[in-house]
């Protein structure tokens, strides 16, 4: 092949025509963000993570960056990502920290995106706390939101902020995340004194399924299919808390706690009305699948 009288081997020309990987920026690159990185190895993505304190990661280039510093805007402009996952967590369980990280932080991100020409999609990790309490019926993506505490109220404020942007976005409402290193329920099951006074519904999502579903949506975007604005990400089996804790105790070879299940159960039962219609399958469709692995790990460590 020749161009302007200069011979160019075809394989050189072909290499210049190859499509470059798209850039995925993970802001708040904690356990979930790093799990996304772990499962994205076969996708045409270059991953960059931002954290307040730099950590090492095998397949994510993690940069030390506070999003509230002025340098944040130059950093995002330099990276020029196609996709952003905003999964920052609060510094402390206080109203002030929630407001700063979920609302003010999101404002910073939206402002930074407005200067990127090639930007395609923002994924915001929210929580099912925006629904409030309702144990009488199943709750899905189309249910009313009625948060009862500052966490849900602030997250709902952040979600409303998302609806004002002029680019593609998706809100992911995650139920209780569990997985490797997230052993709260296992530890609670063993400590009877810490069991709550009243029984309640609990809804779970394994962090592997959460990460894989986010990547499933990014793959849709890569295939020019725009994901929905909202997904409720939870497994297929809501369970009463006492039942879950006693199930864990049984598999740890501990005696059942005979604390009576109260007639009136607090909390809420969740299920997605959208995800079952997609070509996505949970690795852990029930807490039983996921906690069996964690319990085996717990036994192996003893």
N, C-alpha and C positions, 0 to 999 in steps of 0.2 A: 504494500500500500504506500502511495507517495502523496505528499502534501507540499505544495510550493517547490516541487523538484527535489524534495528530501524524502528518501525511503524510510518508512517507519514500519518495523516488524509488527504484524497483526497482534501478537500477544502483548506488546507494549501498549498498543492502542486500546485493546480490550481491558487492560488493567486500569486505564484512565477512565473508561466508561462504566466501571463497576460502581454500583450504588454504595455509598458510604453508610455505615451504621448510623442510626438516629441516637440522639443523646437523651438519656433519662436522668433527671436530677431528683435525688431523694433528699428532701429537707427534713431534718430530724431523723438521722439514719440510725435508729435504735434497733431493737430485736426484729421488729417486723420489716423494716427497711433492709436490714442485712439478709433476712430470709428471702426477700424479693431478689436481692443480688445473687444469692446462692442458687435459686431456681431459674435464673434468666440466662444461664451460660450459653444455651443453644439459640438464643434470639439475637437478631441483628441490632444490638443495643450497646452503646458505650455508657457505663454507669458512673455517675459522680454523686457523692454524698456530702452533705454539709452537716457538721456538728459543732456545738460550742467548744467541745474538747476533742482534739484529734485522736482517733483510734486507728489501728491497722485492720485492714480487711483484705481477703485474698483476691476478690474480684470486683471490688468497688474502690474507686479512687476517692478517698474521704479527705475533705479539706476542712480545716478549722476555721469556722466562720460564725459569728453571731449575727443573726438576721436583723438585729436592731441597730447595728452599726452602719454608718454611711457607706462603708466599703462593700456592703452586701449587694447593692445595686450594680456596681462595677463588676463584681464577681459573677452575678447571674448573666449580665450582658456578655461577659467574656466567654462563659460556658455556652451560652446561646442554646438552651435545651429545647427539644421538641416536646418532651413530656416532663411534667413535675408531679411527684407524689408529695403531698404535704402531710407528714405524720409526726409533727412535733408533739411532745407531751409536756404537761405542766411541770414546773420545777417542784411544786409542792401542792398538796390537796387544799389549796386556798382559793377563794373567789378571785382575789387579785391576780394570782398566777394563771388561773384559767383564762381570765379576760385578756391578759397580756399575750399568752401564747396562742390561744385559739382565735381571738378576734384581731388584736393589734398585729400579731404576727402574720395572719392571713392578709391583712391590708398591705403589709410590706411586700408580700409575695405577689399579690395582684398588681401592685404598682410596678414591680420589677418586670412582670410579664408584658406589660404594655409597651416596653421598649424592645421586644424581641419579634422580629418579622416572621421567623419560621416556626413560631410556637403553635402547637397543635392541641394539647389537652392537659388540664389540671385535674388531678385526683385528690380529693380531700377526705381524710380519714376522720369520720365523726363517730358517734356512739348511739346506741339504742336508748340512752338515758333521755333523749329528746321526747320519748313517748310518754313518760310518766308511768303511773300505776294503773293497770287495768287487767285483772285476772279473769274476767268474765268471758272474754272472747279472744280469738286469735288476732294478732296485730301484724300488718304487712306494710309494704311501701306506700299504700294508699290510705292508711289509717291516719286519723288526726293526731297531731302532736300536742302534748299537754304536760310539759316537764314540771316536776314538783320540787326540784332542787336547783341550786345555782349552776351545777355542772351541766344539766340538761338545758337550762335557760341560756347559758352562754354558748353552748354548742349550737343551739338553734339560731342564735344571733349570727354565728359564723356561717351557718348554712344559708341564711337569708342574704348575707353578704355575697356569697357565691352566685346567687341568682341575679346579681346586678352586673356581672361581667359580660364582656362582648366577645368571649372566646369559648370554646367547648370545655365543659367541666363535668365531673361526676362526683357525687357525694356517696360515700360508702359508710353506712351505719353498721358498725360492728358490735356484736354482742360480746359476752365475756371471752376474751382471748386466753387460751391455754396452750401449753406446749413445752418443749424442752426449756428448762430453767424457770418455767412458770408453774410452780407446784403449790399454789395457794390452797386449792381444794384438797389436795392430798394431805398437806400439813394440817388443815382445818379438820379433816376427817379423824385424824389421830388425837386431836386435842378436844375432848368432849366439853371441857369448861368454856370453850370459845364458841360453841354452837349458838346461833342466834335463838332468841326466846321463841320466835314464831317461825313457822315453816313458810317458804315462799317458792315461787317458780324461778328457775334459773335457766338461762339460755347460753349455749356455748358455741365457740368457733375455734377450731384448731388453727394455730398460726400458720401451719403449712398450707391449709386450705385458703386462708385469708391471702397469703402471698401469691399463691397460684391463681386465685381468682383475679387479683389485680393485674397479673401478667396476662391472663386470658383477655381482659379488657384492652390492654395495651396491644396485644396481637390483633384484636379486632380493629383498633385504630390503624395499625400498620397495614391491614387489609382494606383500608378505606371504609370501614364500617364504624359509624360513630356510636359509642356506648350510650346507654340511657343516662339521664341526669341523676338518678337515684337508685341505689340497690340496698336492700337489707341483707346483710351477710351474717347468717347464723345457720347452725346445722339443722337437721331434720327432726330433732327430738328434744323439745323442751322437757324439763324434768323438775319435780319437786326437790328442793335442796336436801331435805333429810334423806330422800331416797338415793340421791347421788352420793351423799356422804357415806351412807350405810353400804352402798354398792362398792365404794372404794375400800371401806373397812373389810368387807367380805373378802375382797381380792388381796388384801394385806394380811389375811388370816387373823383378823381381830373380831371380837364379839360385836354383835349388832347393838347399837344404842337404841334402847326401847323408848326414847323420848316420843310421846304421842304426836302424830301429825294433827295439827289443828284443823278444824273444819273449814275455817275461812283461810284461804291461802293468799298471801300477798304477792306482789310482783306482777309479771305479765308473761304471756306465751307468744312467742314470735315465730313467724315463718315468712319466707319470701314468696311472693306471687310471680316474680319475674324469673329468678334463677332456674327453677325447674324446667322452663321452656327453652333454656340455652343448651348448647353442646358443652356443658361443663359438668363434671362429676366430682363430688367430694371424695377425697381419700378417706376422710373420717366423717361419715354421714351422721354418726351418733357419738355422744360422749363416751359410750362403751368402747367404741373402736379406738378412740384417741387415748383415753385414760389407761387402757390395757397396756399400751406401749410405755407410758410414763411409769406405771406401777412396776412393770418388769425392770425398767431402768433403776427404779428405787430399790428393788430387791437385789439387783446385781451390784449396787453400790455398797450394800451392807456387808 
